[in-house]
Amino acid sequence: MLTQSAVEYNIYLAGLIPSQFIYVLDTRDMSGFKRALWMSTVTVISVSICKSAGLLVSGLLYVRGRGLIVRRLHQLYFRGINYYHINVTDHSIDNPDQRMTQDVDKFCDQMTQVLPNVILSPAIIAYYTYKTFQSMGYLGPLCIYAYFVASSVVNKLLVSSIAPMVVRQEKLEGDFRYHHTQVRSNAESIAFYRGGKIEAEKSNGLLKALLQTQLSVVHWQFPLNFSTGIFDYTAAIISYCLVGISIFTEDYDNLSVSELSAAISKNAFFSMYLLNNFSTVVDTAVKFSEIVGYTHRIGELMEYLDKVRLAGDGKSCRLDTRSSNDAINPDPSINSQESVPASSDLGRNQVLSPNTVAPDNDVGLELKNLSIAPPHQSTPLIEGLNMKLFRGKNILVLGDSGCGKSSILRVLRGLWMPLRGCASITCEDSPRSILFLPQKCPTSPPALSVIRSRFQRSLNG
């Protein structure tokens, strides 16, 4: 804010330099010429320093702003298992990774460019309106304001048409990038079933949708850029027209040629800089069309994560870590002295059959009348499952693909909510003593380190 104010003050001084040179050259004033040359040199150096400082401050604000936004999103995203819900069970938010990386980056970058102009423009416009009124009378500011209103109305209509397309473009950009990421991650599996042709068709379909949207944005940006260019370049013509009106209507006969030239230069600077600030506001509309799109996508993600947080970190099954006598949500119809399956064949909707009996105080894991269905579905994969797993015993769960084997682990891990019943880990040292080995191993080195250390602890007893 301060650096931008200093830049504007130095620009004002620089704008008066031509009129000073014109006067001293016309009058052949050597001392005045030296003074004008010295002042212009100092002003140029000062403008350069202030602009560089302004860019430095903008860069620092960009880094700071991006850090704050992304850290807040990370805090919500990695709270509990929100990252699992948003990527696996609930697809209402597309491409959360793109929103937290690319969208936040572009949003912060453009905001740091636009914000100083938005904050200072009212004060600058007010000051140069006064200076224009002083030099040209009421007609100068009146014409400039009418020009600005006309340009603002036209650009507002065009920007309102582009903003929704920018939102859609960013969504399709994320889908296209995500698909190629999936191909890279699963290249071997795709090669095994010779799926290159299918993946190529899907990639080309996503590309086609993206290019069609980008083409629409380009088409709509043409009239917006045309309108912006017309208003930008017309500003100079209007400025000299206003100077001409003031020269032809005001009494400048008492001025010498050098004084008249200096007055024309100074008055032209006031009106042109006022028009320039209005043009800056109009040009900002183009960037705001993109900022609106990024704001919508980032805000949508943050609202979703806030809603999940207020709902209790999403709907997940909380595993019981108390003793078996205090198991959570007990079903009155279930006898607490259930037997334990040591090896079973699990078909669709089948209950594990018992073949081993052990004391209850050795129970490490217990399922009571458990019914499981995928999130947002009501048709159960498994219904009425009762099982106890004892410490030191092995159990093998067999069944067809899709019958619910992995679903049991998802409920135990708290990723899915059961339709009915209860899943509880009743050993006192849980859940630290339990190791889940996912089918697809995490690629993050820290995650691999955690798995290795826990696996080693389980081997050491």
N, C-alpha and C positions, 0 to 999 in steps of 0.2 A: 504494500500500500504506500509506504513512504518512498520507496525507490521509484514507483510509478509516478507519484506526485512530483518527485525531483526531475524525472524524465520530461514530464509535461511542462514544467517551468522552464527547463532548458530549451525545449522545442519552441516555446513562446519567444525566448530570447533569440534563438536561431532564425525564427520567422521574421524578426525585425532587422536582421543583418542586411538583406538586399536593399531595403529602403535607405539604410545608412550609407552603404557603398554608392548607391545612385546619387545621393545628395552630395557626398564629399567629392565624387568624381566630376559631377557637373560643375561644382564650385571650385574644383582644383585645389582643395584644401588638403595639403600634405600632412599636417599634424592630425587632422580629423581622419584621414585615410589610415595613418599608422595606428591610431586609437581603434578604429573599426576593425583593422586587421588583427590587432592583439585580442580584442574582445571576441571576434569570431573564432579565433584559434582556441581560446579558453573555453568558449561555449561548445565547440565541437568535441573537445576532449572531455568536458563534463558530461555531454550527452552520451558519449561512448561508455564512460565509466558507469553512469546511471543505468543505461540499458543492459550492460553486462551484469551489473548487480541485480537488476530486475530478473534477468534470466536465471541467475544463480538462485535467487529466492524462489522463483517458480519451480526450479528443479528440486530444491529442498522440500517445498510444499508437496510436490508430486510424490516424492519418496515417502514422506511422512503420511500423506493421505492414503496412499496405496497400502502402506503397512498397517494403518489403523483399520481400514475396511477389510483387508484380507485376514488379519488376525481375528477380527470379530466373526467373520464368516467361518474361519477355521474352528473357533471356539464352539460355535453352534453346530458345525458340520461333524466334528469329531466327538461331540457330546454323546455319551452312551453309544448307541449303534445307529445314529441318524444317518451316517454315511451309507449304511447297509440299506435302510429303508428307501432313501432317495434314489439309489442306484439299482436296487434289485426288486423290492416289493411294491414301490409306488413310483410310477413313471410320469407323474403330473408335472414335474420340473425337468425340462430337457437340458442335457449337457451342463451339469453343475460345475464340472471342471473348467469348461470354457468361461463360464460366468465369473469364476473366482480368479482366473488368470488373465485371459485376453480382454474380457469386457471391463474388468476393474482397471487394467492397465490403460486402455483407451479412454475410459471415463476420466481418470485422474489427469492424464496428459492434456486432454482437451479442456477440462475445467480450469487447470492452472493457466491456460492460454486465454480463456474467455473471462474468467472471474475479475481480473484487474480492470478490464475494459467496462464490464457491467457495473462495477462499484464506482469507478471514477467518472464515467461518461456523464452522469447527470450534473456533477459539479463543473466539469469542463464545458458542457453545452451551455450551462447557465452563464458562465463567465464570458464565453465568446458571443453569446447572444447579446449580452450587455455591450461588448466592444463593437459588435456589428451595428447595433442600434445607435451607438454614439457616432459612428462614422457614416452610416447610410440612412438613418431614420427608421421609422417603423416598418417601411416597405421591405427592407432587407431581411430581417428576421421572419416576417410574415411569409414571404415567398419560400424561404428555406424550410420553415415548419410545414408548409403545405406540401412541399416536395417530399419531406420525410414521411408524412402521413400516407401519401399515395404509395410510396415505396414499401412501407411497412404493411399496408393492407395486401398488396400484391404478393409479397414474400410470405406473409402469414398463411394465405390460402395455399400457396405451393408447398410450404413446409408441412402443413397439416396432412397433406397427401403423401408425403415422403416418409414421415416418421413410422407409420405401421409397417411399411415395406422394409425399412431398415431393421426393425425388430425381427421380421420373418427372415431376412437375409442372414442375420447373426445366428438364428436358430439352425437354418439349413447349413451354414458354414460349420457349426459345431457337429451336426449329424454326419456331414461328409468327412470331417477330420476323425471323428470317433470310429467310423466304419473302417478307415484305413488303419487306425490303431488296432482294431480288433483283428484285421487281416494279418498284421505284423505279429501280434501276440499268438495267433493260432495258425501260423503258416504251415507248420508240420501236419496238423490235423486236416487242414484244407487240402494239402498235397496228397494225403493218404486216400481220401475219397474223391480225388480229382475234381475238386470244387472250384478250380480257377475260373471256369466259364460262368458259373453261377455268381461268384463274387464280382466278376467283371461286369455282369449285367446289373447287379445291385449298385455297384460303384457308379456306373454310367447313369443309372436312374437318379441317384442322389445328385450327381453332378448336373444333370439336366435340370432338375428342379431348382438347384442353386443358381445356375446361369440364367434361367428364366426370370428369377426374382431379381438378380443383379441387373439384368437387361431392363426390367421395369424401373429400377432405381435410376439407372443411367438415363433412361428416357425422361423421367420426371425431373431429374437434375438439370437437364438441358434448359427448360424454360426458367428454372430457378437461377441458374448461372447466367442466362441471358438477361433476366431481369436485374440481377445484381450488377452485371457489367454495364448495362444501360444507365442505371442510377449512379454507378461510380464515375463513369466518364462524363455523364451529363453534369455532374457537380461542378467541374471546372468551367464549363460553358456558362452555367447559371451564375457562378461567382463573378465572371467578367461582365455578364449582363447587369448584375446588381451594381458593380463598380461603375459601369457606364451610365446607369440611371442616376447614381449619385453625382457623377461628374457633370452630366447634362442638366440636371435640375437644381443643383446647389451652386452657390456663388463661389467659384474658385478663381475669379478674375484677378484677385489681389495677390495670388501666389505666383512666384517665379516658376520658370520651367523646371528647375531642379526640385523645388518644394512640391510642385504638382506631381512630378514623377515619384518622389518619395511617398506622397500621400496615396497615390494610386497603388503602389507596391504594398504599403501597410494595410490599406483597406481590403485589397485583394487577399492578403494573408488571413485577415480576420474572417472574412466570409468563406474562403476556401477551407480553412481549418474547422470552422463550424460545420460545413458540409462534409468534411472528412470524418468528423466524429459521428455524424449521423450515418455516413456510409459504413463506418466501423460497426455501428449498432446493427445495420442491415446485414452486413457480412456475417455477423455473429449468428444470425438466424440460420445460416447454412450449417454451422457447427452444432447449433442447438438441436437441429433435426437428428443428428447422430447421438448427441448427449442424451436426448429424450429416450432413444432406443436402448442405450446402455443402462440408463437409470431404471427403466422399466424391468429389464432382465435382472439386474442386481437386486433391485427392491423386491421383485417377485421371489427370488431365492431367499432373501433375508426374512421376508414375511412367512414363507413356508417353514423355515427352520425355527423361527420364533414361535410359530403355532405348534410345532412338534414339541418344542421345549416347554411351553405352557401346558401341553397335554401330558407332560411327564416323560419327556425324551422318547416319545413314540410308544406304540403298543408293543411291549415285549414281555415275555414271561420271565418273572423274577424267580431265580432258583432259590430253594430253601436251603440254608446252611446250618440249620439247627439240628438237634438230635432227632432221632426217628420218633420219639414220643411226642414231639411238637411239630409234626409235618404240617405244612400249610394246606388250607382248603381241603380237609379230608372229606371224602364222600361217605355219608353215613351208611350207604348200602354196601360199602366195600369193607371186607374183613381185613383188619390190619395184619393178620397172620397169613399173608400171601406167600406162595411158594416161588422159587426162583428158577427161571429157565436158564440152563447152562448152555444149551444149543438148540436153536429153533429154526424152522423154515417159515418165513413171513410172506404169505401171499397177500393179495389185496384184501383189506378189511379183516384180516385174520388176527386172532389173539395168540400171543406166544404161549406155547404149552409148557408146563413145568416138568422138570425131571430131577430137580435137586432141592433139598430142604436144608436150611441153615438157620441158626439163631438170628433174631431180629437185630441184636446189637452189632452184628457184622454187616448190616445193610449199608451200602454206600450210595445206592441210587434206587429210587422207587418211582414207578408210574402207576397211577390209580385211575382206572376208568377213563383213560386218555383217548380223546378223539381229536384227530388232526386234519386240517384242511389248509390249502395254500392261502396266503393273505388275500382278503377281499373275495373269498369264495366260501360257499356253504356246503358243497359236496365233499364229504370226508374221504381222505385217502385211507385212514386207519380209524377204527371205531372201537371203543370200549377196551383199550389195551391195558392190561395189568401185568406188571413185571417188577421184579426186584433183582438187583445186581449186588452180589456180595464181594467184599474185599478178598483178593486172592483167587477169585474164580474168573474163568474166561467164558465169554458168550459170543456166539456167531449168529448173526442175523442174516438170513438168506431170503431172497425174493426176486420177483421179476423187476425189470427196470420200470421205475415210476410207481412202485407199490407203496413207497413211503419210508424206505430205510433211512435215507438221508434226512427226511423230514423229522424223524425222531430226534436226531442229533440237533437239528435246528431248534426244536422246542426245548431240548435240554440246555442248549447254549443261550436260550433267551431271544433268538432271532424271530421266532414265530410265536404267536399266541395260540394255545390250544382252543378248540371249539368247546370242549368240556373236559372235566377231570383235572388232574394235577400231575406235574412233574417235579420231583424234589430230589436234591442231592443232600443226603442226610449225614454223611460222615463229617466229623467235627473239623477236620483240617481242609475241607473243600472251600472254594473251588480251586485253590492253588495246587492241590495234588492231582488235578485232572488235566489231561493233555488232549486237546482236540487237534487232529491232523486233517486239515481240509484236503479235498480231492485235488484242488489246484493250489499249489504252494505259493505263498506270497513271494513277490520278487524283491521286496524291500529288504536290504541286508539287516536292519534292526529286527524286522519280524522273523527272519530266518534265525537270528541269534537267540531270540526268545524261545522259538520252537526247539532248537538244539539243546539249550540249557534245561528246559523242562523235561525233554526226553531223557537227558542224561540223569536228571534227578529221579525220574521214574525207574530207570534201570538200577540205580544205586539203592532204591528202596527208601 
